[in-house]
């Protein structure tokens, strides 16, 4: 382990690189990253990086976002196959056809797109949101316009609950957050009656309604920081988030909410990034995110949505 960490450190210097890692990456990758965060924090951090190269330890749409916001930098992704079930659920041609159908039927709307989407989908959007800024952006949409929210129906339902804005919801979901077991959550709450449940808004309503706090990963960290006495937290999000929670607030105890088929939920796409692949992408300068024609329009939407 020490050898590969030393190799990565040397390659970072040689390649003039900065490593960004999402909270859903394995702890060993988060530990060596220059910056960790959720999608919103990392998108903003990416615009402040001074090195020529960004290595994004996350999934494909995150690395794409970093490239759109930094067109002159080299952006590497340890595994180009690290995808996202939400992004896959909303192909750009299908979204374009649906938008055209709505317009032909006289619907006036703005498209609000969760950041878990391709660059081509972002280019078709009026706004791009993360779980950290979605409520704020929804409130910016003029009241006389409908909202087409893509691709996460669960996040869209949650935003309707907290903002009162009805939306046209795309039928997409996150493969990790979709399969939490509400029965096991209720059982955990019975066994730990003084515990608090924190859930990501990508979770279905049956998980959210049994939760004490709903928010993105940065919001979870802020919420937990309010508790001084040791507390049991039941965590309904990708299991690697608990590494970050334990690192920042070790005084508490964290329990993963089980999935229907496993003891804890880990994203198989995030897991494709390993220390070995991180080392190799630095050594080889690949895989690299190439600029796409859609990125120019998507960049304008991202800047308006995430940076202002």
VOLOMI-58373 format. One record per residue (C-alpha): residue number from 1; x, y, z; residue in one letter. Coordinates in pm, whole numbers, always signed. Layout:
<nodes>
<node pos="NUM" east="X" north="Y" up="Z" code="A"/>
...
</nodes>
This chain:
<nodes>
<node pos="1" east="+0" north="+0" up="+0" code="X"/>
<node pos="2" east="+279" north="+243" up="+93" code="X"/>
<node pos="3" east="+449" north="+184" up="-242" code="X"/>
<node pos="4" east="+145" north="+275" up="-450" code="X"/>
<node pos="5" east="+73" north="+583" up="-238" code="X"/>
<node pos="6" east="+432" north="+696" up="-292" code="X"/>
<node pos="7" east="+395" north="+636" up="-667" code="X"/>
<node pos="8" east="+77" north="+845" up="-680" code="X"/>
<node pos="9" east="+241" north="+1125" up="-482" code="X"/>
<node pos="10" east="+539" north="+1131" up="-721" code="X"/>
<node pos="11" east="+315" north="+1122" up="-1029" code="X"/>
<node pos="12" east="+103" north="+1409" up="-895" code="X"/>
<node pos="13" east="+413" north="+1625" up="-884" code="X"/>
<node pos="14" east="+538" north="+1506" up="-1224" code="X"/>
<node pos="15" east="+202" north="+1566" up="-1393" code="X"/>
<node pos="16" east="+119" north="+1887" up="-1204" code="X"/>
<node pos="17" east="-211" north="+1730" up="-1095" code="X"/>
<node pos="18" east="-482" north="+1783" up="-834" code="X"/>
<node pos="19" east="-696" north="+1490" up="-717" code="X"/>
<node pos="20" east="-1066" north="+1544" up="-645" code="X"/>
<node pos="21" east="-1266" north="+1265" up="-480" code="X"/>
<node pos="22" east="-1638" north="+1232" up="-418" code="X"/>
<node pos="23" east="-1762" north="+1123" up="-76" code="X"/>
<node pos="24" east="-1882" north="+796" up="-232" code="X"/>
<node pos="25" east="-1529" north="+684" up="-316" code="X"/>
<node pos="26" east="-1350" north="+428" up="-100" code="X"/>
<node pos="27" east="-1189" north="+580" up="+209" code="X"/>
<node pos="28" east="-836" north="+507" up="+85" code="X"/>
<node pos="29" east="-898" north="+731" up="-216" code="X"/>
<node pos="30" east="-1069" north="+1005" up="-13" code="X"/>
<node pos="31" east="-775" north="+1002" up="+226" code="X"/>
<node pos="32" east="-515" north="+1085" up="-39" code="X"/>
<node pos="33" east="-729" north="+1334" up="-237" code="X"/>
<node pos="34" east="-650" north="+1705" up="-234" code="X"/>
<node pos="35" east="-1021" north="+1784" up="-211" code="X"/>
<node pos="36" east="-1324" north="+1575" up="-115" code="X"/>
<node pos="37" east="-1686" north="+1678" up="-141" code="X"/>
<node pos="38" east="-2027" north="+1638" up="-298" code="X"/>
<node pos="39" east="-2100" north="+1724" up="-660" code="X"/>
<node pos="40" east="-2164" north="+2093" up="-591" code="X"/>
<node pos="41" east="-1854" north="+2145" up="-376" code="X"/>
<node pos="42" east="-1628" north="+1961" up="-621" code="X"/>
<node pos="43" east="-1769" north="+2145" up="-923" code="X"/>
<node pos="44" east="-1688" north="+2474" up="-752" code="X"/>
<node pos="45" east="-1347" north="+2355" up="-630" code="X"/>
<node pos="46" east="-1258" north="+2246" up="-983" code="X"/>
<node pos="47" east="-1277" north="+2608" up="-1099" code="X"/>
<node pos="48" east="-1013" north="+2709" up="-841" code="X"/>
<node pos="49" east="-757" north="+2439" up="-921" code="X"/>
<node pos="50" east="-425" north="+2587" up="-1031" code="X"/>
<node pos="51" east="-260" north="+2273" up="-1165" code="X"/>
<node pos="52" east="-275" north="+2181" up="-1533" code="X"/>
<node pos="53" east="-438" north="+1843" up="-1463" code="X"/>
<node pos="54" east="-744" north="+1740" up="-1262" code="X"/>
<node pos="55" east="-790" north="+1375" up="-1173" code="X"/>
<node pos="56" east="-1154" north="+1323" up="-1081" code="X"/>
<node pos="57" east="-1218" north="+1019" up="-864" code="X"/>
<node pos="58" east="-1590" north="+989" up="-911" code="X"/>
<node pos="59" east="-1813" north="+894" up="-1201" code="X"/>
<node pos="60" east="-1821" north="+1004" up="-1564" code="X"/>
<node pos="61" east="-2067" north="+1292" up="-1538" code="X"/>
<node pos="62" east="-1860" north="+1448" up="-1258" code="X"/>
<node pos="63" east="-1543" north="+1444" up="-1465" code="X"/>
<node pos="64" east="-1740" north="+1584" up="-1760" code="X"/>
<node pos="65" east="-1861" north="+1868" up="-1537" code="X"/>
<node pos="66" east="-1505" north="+1947" up="-1431" code="X"/>
<node pos="67" east="-1399" north="+1959" up="-1797" code="X"/>
<node pos="68" east="-1688" north="+2185" up="-1897" code="X"/>
<node pos="69" east="-1596" north="+2431" up="-1623" code="X"/>
<node pos="70" east="-1223" north="+2407" up="-1707" code="X"/>
<node pos="71" east="-1198" north="+2370" up="-2086" code="X"/>
<node pos="72" east="-825" north="+2445" up="-2092" code="X"/>
<node pos="73" east="-731" north="+2183" up="-1833" code="X"/>
<node pos="74" east="-666" north="+1814" up="-1878" code="X"/>
<node pos="75" east="-928" north="+1616" up="-1686" code="X"/>
<node pos="76" east="-860" north="+1248" up="-1618" code="X"/>
<node pos="77" east="-1097" north="+979" up="-1487" code="X"/>
<node pos="78" east="-938" north="+662" up="-1348" code="X"/>
<node pos="79" east="-1201" north="+439" up="-1515" code="X"/>
<node pos="80" east="-1397" north="+567" up="-1813" code="X"/>
<node pos="81" east="-1665" north="+303" up="-1747" code="X"/>
<node pos="82" east="-1755" north="+456" up="-1411" code="X"/>
<node pos="83" east="-2106" north="+558" up="-1510" code="X"/>
<node pos="84" east="-2433" north="+643" up="-1336" code="X"/>
<node pos="85" east="-2773" north="+476" up="-1344" code="X"/>
<node pos="86" east="-2944" north="+815" up="-1325" code="X"/>
<node pos="87" east="-2751" north="+952" up="-1622" code="X"/>
<node pos="88" east="-2826" north="+633" up="-1817" code="X"/>
<node pos="89" east="-3199" north="+668" up="-1748" code="X"/>
<node pos="90" east="-3224" north="+994" up="-1944" code="X"/>
<node pos="91" east="-3063" north="+979" up="-2292" code="X"/>
<node pos="92" east="-3044" north="+1318" up="-2463" code="X"/>
<node pos="93" east="-3239" north="+1218" up="-2779" code="X"/>
<node pos="94" east="-3526" north="+1085" up="-2567" code="X"/>
<node pos="95" east="-3533" north="+1403" up="-2356" code="X"/>
<node pos="96" east="-3529" north="+1622" up="-2669" code="X"/>
<node pos="97" east="-3827" north="+1434" up="-2812" code="X"/>
<node pos="98" east="-4019" north="+1469" up="-2485" code="X"/>
<node pos="99" east="-3947" north="+1842" up="-2465" code="X"/>
<node pos="100" east="-4069" north="+1885" up="-2823" code="X"/>
<node pos="101" east="-4389" north="+1696" up="-2743" code="X"/>
<node pos="102" east="-4456" north="+1925" up="-2446" code="X"/>
<node pos="103" east="-4400" north="+2235" up="-2662" code="X"/>
<node pos="104" east="-4628" north="+2105" up="-2935" code="X"/>
<node pos="105" east="-4897" north="+2066" up="-2671" code="X"/>
<node pos="106" east="-4861" north="+2428" up="-2565" code="X"/>
<node pos="107" east="-4677" north="+2364" up="-2239" code="X"/>
<node pos="108" east="-4451" north="+2645" up="-2118" code="X"/>
<node pos="109" east="-4177" north="+2502" up="-1902" code="X"/>
<node pos="110" east="-3817" north="+2517" up="-1796" code="X"/>
<node pos="111" east="-3606" north="+2203" up="-1772" code="X"/>
<node pos="112" east="-3429" north="+2159" up="-1438" code="X"/>
<node pos="113" east="-3172" north="+1880" up="-1457" code="X"/>
<node pos="114" east="-3001" north="+1698" up="-1174" code="X"/>
<node pos="115" east="-2625" north="+1705" up="-1220" code="X"/>
<node pos="116" east="-2629" north="+1323" up="-1246" code="X"/>
<node pos="117" east="-2673" north="+1349" up="-1623" code="X"/>
<node pos="118" east="-2471" north="+1360" up="-1942" code="X"/>
<node pos="119" east="-2327" north="+1675" up="-2094" code="X"/>
<node pos="120" east="-2572" north="+1641" up="-2384" code="X"/>
<node pos="121" east="-2866" north="+1643" up="-2141" code="X"/>
<node pos="122" east="-2725" north="+1943" up="-1956" code="X"/>
<node pos="123" east="-2708" north="+2125" up="-2291" code="X"/>
<node pos="124" east="-3085" north="+2074" up="-2330" code="X"/>
<node pos="125" east="-3151" north="+2223" up="-1986" code="X"/>
<node pos="126" east="-3231" north="+2564" up="-1841" code="X"/>
<node pos="127" east="-3083" north="+2481" up="-1502" code="X"/>
<node pos="128" east="-2856" north="+2215" up="-1353" code="X"/>
<node pos="129" east="-2889" north="+2137" up="-983" code="X"/>
<node pos="130" east="-2723" north="+1927" up="-717" code="X"/>
<node pos="131" east="-2886" north="+1802" up="-400" code="X"/>
<node pos="132" east="-2706" north="+2090" up="-229" code="X"/>
<node pos="133" east="-2860" north="+2376" up="-432" code="X"/>
<node pos="134" east="-3173" north="+2224" up="-588" code="X"/>
<node pos="135" east="-3422" north="+2393" up="-356" code="X"/>
<node pos="136" east="-3265" north="+2733" up="-420" code="X"/>
<node pos="137" east="-3271" north="+2686" up="-799" code="X"/>
<node pos="138" east="-3632" north="+2562" up="-801" code="X"/>
<node pos="139" east="-3734" north="+2885" up="-631" code="X"/>
<node pos="140" east="-3567" north="+3081" up="-914" code="X"/>
<node pos="141" east="-3792" north="+2932" up="-1183" code="X"/>
<node pos="142" east="-4068" north="+3184" up="-1270" code="X"/>
<node pos="143" east="-4402" north="+3092" up="-1118" code="X"/>
<node pos="144" east="-4581" north="+3103" up="-1454" code="X"/>
<node pos="145" east="-4356" north="+2830" up="-1596" code="X"/>
<node pos="146" east="-4396" north="+2458" up="-1543" code="X"/>
<node pos="147" east="-4091" north="+2261" up="-1434" code="X"/>
<node pos="148" east="-3971" north="+1951" up="-1614" code="X"/>
<node pos="149" east="-3743" north="+1784" up="-1362" code="X"/>
<node pos="150" east="-3502" north="+1517" up="-1486" code="X"/>
<node pos="151" east="-3388" north="+1250" up="-1430" code="X"/>
<node pos="152" east="-3447" north="+1161" up="-1059" code="X"/>
<node pos="153" east="-3814" north="+1123" up="-972" code="X"/>
<node pos="154" east="-3743" north="+1078" up="-600" code="X"/>
<node pos="155" east="-3545" north="+1401" up="-572" code="X"/>
<node pos="156" east="-3817" north="+1572" up="-777" code="X"/>
<node pos="157" east="-4087" north="+1445" up="-539" code="X"/>
<node pos="158" east="-3888" north="+1570" up="-242" code="X"/>
<node pos="159" east="-3842" north="+1913" up="-400" code="X"/>
<node pos="160" east="-4216" north="+1932" up="-463" code="X"/>
<node pos="161" east="-4272" north="+1860" up="-93" code="X"/>
<node pos="162" east="-4035" north="+2133" up="+30" code="X"/>
<node pos="163" east="-4106" north="+2403" up="-231" code="X"/>
<node pos="164" east="-4472" north="+2341" up="-318" code="X"/>
<node pos="165" east="-4386" north="+2351" up="-690" code="X"/>
<node pos="166" east="-4556" north="+2077" up="-889" code="X"/>
<node pos="167" east="-4331" north="+1924" up="-1152" code="X"/>
<node pos="168" east="-4334" north="+1703" up="-1455" code="X"/>
<node pos="169" east="-4109" north="+1421" up="-1335" code="X"/>
<node pos="170" east="-3885" north="+1201" up="-1545" code="X"/>
<node pos="171" east="-3897" north="+836" up="-1441" code="X"/>
<node pos="172" east="-3536" north="+785" up="-1331" code="X"/>
<node pos="173" east="-3376" north="+676" up="-1004" code="X"/>
<node pos="174" east="-3040" north="+598" up="-846" code="X"/>
<node pos="175" east="-2968" north="+226" up="-826" code="X"/>
<node pos="176" east="-2810" north="+271" up="-482" code="X"/>
<node pos="177" east="-3075" north="+486" up="-314" code="X"/>
<node pos="178" east="-3365" north="+304" up="-479" code="X"/>
<node pos="179" east="-3315" north="-24" up="-292" code="X"/>
<node pos="180" east="-3291" north="+70" up="+76" code="X"/>
<node pos="181" east="-3507" north="-164" up="+284" code="X"/>
<node pos="182" east="-3774" north="+25" up="+476" code="X"/>
<node pos="183" east="-3845" north="-289" up="+680" code="X"/>
<node pos="184" east="-3482" north="-309" up="+794" code="X"/>
<node pos="185" east="-3479" north="+65" up="+864" code="X"/>
<node pos="186" east="-3783" north="+30" up="+1092" code="X"/>
<node pos="187" east="-3619" north="-269" up="+1262" code="X"/>
<node pos="188" east="-3300" north="-67" up="+1320" code="X"/>
<node pos="189" east="-3501" north="+219" up="+1467" code="X"/>
<node pos="190" east="-3666" north="-23" up="+1709" code="X"/>
<node pos="191" east="-3333" north="-168" up="+1817" code="X"/>
<node pos="192" east="-3178" north="+179" up="+1851" code="X"/>
<node pos="193" east="-3474" north="+386" up="+1978" code="X"/>
<node pos="194" east="-3265" north="+697" up="+2046" code="X"/>
<node pos="195" east="-3099" north="+696" up="+1704" code="X"/>
<node pos="196" east="-3154" north="+955" up="+1432" code="X"/>
<node pos="197" east="-3201" north="+867" up="+1066" code="X"/>
<node pos="198" east="-3036" north="+1077" up="+796" code="X"/>
<node pos="199" east="-3134" north="+1016" up="+434" code="X"/>
<node pos="200" east="-3033" north="+1148" up="+95" code="X"/>
<node pos="201" east="-3321" north="+1304" up="-103" code="X"/>
<node pos="202" east="-3255" north="+1052" up="-382" code="X"/>
<node pos="203" east="-3418" north="+795" up="-150" code="X"/>
<node pos="204" east="-3780" north="+693" up="-216" code="X"/>
<node pos="205" east="-4060" north="+848" up="-12" code="X"/>
<node pos="206" east="-4098" north="+540" up="+210" code="X"/>
<node pos="207" east="-3742" north="+595" up="+339" code="X"/>
<node pos="208" east="-3771" north="+974" up="+361" code="X"/>
<node pos="209" east="-4089" north="+958" up="+569" code="X"/>
<node pos="210" east="-3905" north="+757" up="+836" code="X"/>
<node pos="211" east="-3608" north="+997" up="+845" code="X"/>
<node pos="212" east="-3523" north="+1271" up="+1092" code="X"/>
<node pos="213" east="-3312" north="+1464" up="+842" code="X"/>
<node pos="214" east="-3311" north="+1470" up="+461" code="X"/>
<node pos="215" east="-3026" north="+1632" up="+273" code="X"/>
<node pos="216" east="-2727" north="+1589" up="+48" code="X"/>
<node pos="217" east="-2393" north="+1472" up="+180" code="X"/>
<node pos="218" east="-2261" north="+1819" up="+271" code="X"/>
<node pos="219" east="-2589" north="+1892" up="+450" code="X"/>
<node pos="220" east="-2554" north="+1564" up="+641" code="X"/>
<node pos="221" east="-2211" north="+1672" up="+766" code="X"/>
<node pos="222" east="-2347" north="+2008" up="+880" code="X"/>
<node pos="223" east="-2641" north="+1840" up="+1055" code="X"/>
<node pos="224" east="-2426" north="+1591" up="+1244" code="X"/>
<node pos="225" east="-2187" north="+1868" up="+1352" code="X"/>
<node pos="226" east="-2471" north="+2013" up="+1563" code="X"/>
<node pos="227" east="-2468" north="+1715" up="+1800" code="X"/>
<node pos="228" east="-2213" north="+1727" up="+2081" code="X"/>
<node pos="229" east="-2312" north="+1417" up="+2277" code="X"/>
<node pos="230" east="-2232" north="+1079" up="+2119" code="X"/>
<node pos="231" east="-2527" north="+981" up="+1901" code="X"/>
<node pos="232" east="-2631" north="+684" up="+1689" code="X"/>
<node pos="233" east="-2705" north="+781" up="+1328" code="X"/>
<node pos="234" east="-2875" north="+551" up="+1078" code="X"/>
<node pos="235" east="-2736" north="+649" up="+739" code="X"/>
<node pos="236" east="-2939" north="+607" up="+419" code="X"/>
<node pos="237" east="-2694" north="+694" up="+144" code="X"/>
<node pos="238" east="-2397" north="+532" up="-30" code="X"/>
<node pos="239" east="-2203" north="+343" up="+236" code="X"/>
<node pos="240" east="-1865" north="+510" up="+171" code="X"/>
<node pos="241" east="-2013" north="+832" up="+309" code="X"/>
<node pos="242" east="-1966" north="+684" up="+654" code="X"/>
<node pos="243" east="-1589" north="+706" up="+612" code="X"/>
<node pos="244" east="-1622" north="+1083" up="+581" code="X"/>
<node pos="245" east="-1869" north="+1103" up="+871" code="X"/>
<node pos="246" east="-1642" north="+899" up="+1097" code="X"/>
<node pos="247" east="-1338" north="+1102" up="+994" code="X"/>
<node pos="248" east="-1498" north="+1436" up="+1073" code="X"/>
<node pos="249" east="-1712" north="+1334" up="+1371" code="X"/>
<node pos="250" east="-1565" north="+1020" up="+1532" code="X"/>
<node pos="251" east="-1755" north="+1080" up="+1856" code="X"/>
<node pos="252" east="-2073" north="+941" up="+1701" code="X"/>
<node pos="253" east="-2175" north="+591" up="+1588" code="X"/>
<node pos="254" east="-2292" north="+530" up="+1231" code="X"/>
<node pos="255" east="-2506" north="+242" up="+1108" code="X"/>
<node pos="256" east="-2574" north="+180" up="+738" code="X"/>
<node pos="257" east="-2937" north="+132" up="+645" code="X"/>
<node pos="258" east="-2938" north="-206" up="+467" code="X"/>
<node pos="259" east="-3040" north="-255" up="+110" code="X"/>
<node pos="260" east="-3297" north="-512" up="+9" code="X"/>
<node pos="261" east="-3027" north="-756" up="-103" code="X"/>
<node pos="262" east="-2718" north="-654" up="+95" code="X"/>
<node pos="263" east="-2603" north="-528" up="+433" code="X"/>
<node pos="264" east="-2499" north="-190" up="+296" code="X"/>
<node pos="265" east="-2532" north="-8" up="-34" code="X"/>
<node pos="266" east="-2223" north="+72" up="-238" code="X"/>
<node pos="267" east="-2224" north="+219" up="-586" code="X"/>
<node pos="268" east="-2063" north="-29" up="-828" code="X"/>
<node pos="269" east="-1970" north="+257" up="-1062" code="X"/>
<node pos="270" east="-1782" north="+449" up="-792" code="X"/>
<node pos="271" east="-1610" north="+123" up="-697" code="X"/>
<node pos="272" east="-1453" north="+98" up="-1044" code="X"/>
<node pos="273" east="-1200" north="+362" up="-938" code="X"/>
<node pos="274" east="-912" north="+204" up="-748" code="X"/>
<node pos="275" east="-570" north="+318" up="-630" code="X"/>
<node pos="276" east="-413" north="+116" up="-912" code="X"/>
<node pos="277" east="-630" north="+283" up="-1177" code="X"/>
<node pos="278" east="-561" north="+623" up="-1021" code="X"/>
<node pos="279" east="-188" north="+559" up="-1045" code="X"/>
<node pos="280" east="-214" north="+433" up="-1402" code="X"/>
<node pos="281" east="-422" north="+724" up="-1529" code="X"/>
<node pos="282" east="-165" north="+966" up="-1387" code="X"/>
<node pos="283" east="+120" north="+765" up="-1540" code="X"/>
<node pos="284" east="-46" north="+736" up="-1883" code="X"/>
<node pos="285" east="-242" north="+1061" up="-1903" code="X"/>
<node pos="286" east="-554" north="+860" up="-1982" code="X"/>
<node pos="287" east="-845" north="+808" up="-1980" code="X"/>
<node pos="288" east="-899" north="+1175" up="-2054" code="X"/>
<node pos="289" east="-1230" north="+1356" up="-2089" code="X"/>
<node pos="290" east="-1243" north="+1499" up="-2441" code="X"/>
<node pos="291" east="-1429" north="+1821" up="-2520" code="X"/>
<node pos="292" east="-1763" north="+1754" up="-2690" code="X"/>
<node pos="293" east="-1972" north="+1995" up="-2902" code="X"/>
<node pos="294" east="-2253" north="+1990" up="-2643" code="X"/>
<node pos="295" east="-2015" north="+2111" up="-2372" code="X"/>
<node pos="296" east="-2021" north="+2475" up="-2484" code="X"/>
<node pos="297" east="-2395" north="+2514" up="-2421" code="X"/>
<node pos="298" east="-2380" north="+2291" up="-2111" code="X"/>
<node pos="299" east="-2101" north="+2506" up="-1968" code="X"/>
<node pos="300" east="-2322" north="+2816" up="-1985" code="X"/>
<node pos="301" east="-2597" north="+2636" up="-1794" code="X"/>
<node pos="302" east="-2353" north="+2504" up="-1533" code="X"/>
<node pos="303" east="-2197" north="+2844" up="-1473" code="X"/>
<node pos="304" east="-2536" north="+3009" up="-1426" code="X"/>
<node pos="305" east="-2663" north="+2730" up="-1201" code="X"/>
<node pos="306" east="-2363" north="+2638" up="-985" code="X"/>
<node pos="307" east="-2130" north="+2937" up="-980" code="X"/>
<node pos="308" east="-2364" north="+3235" up="-931" code="X"/>
</nodes>
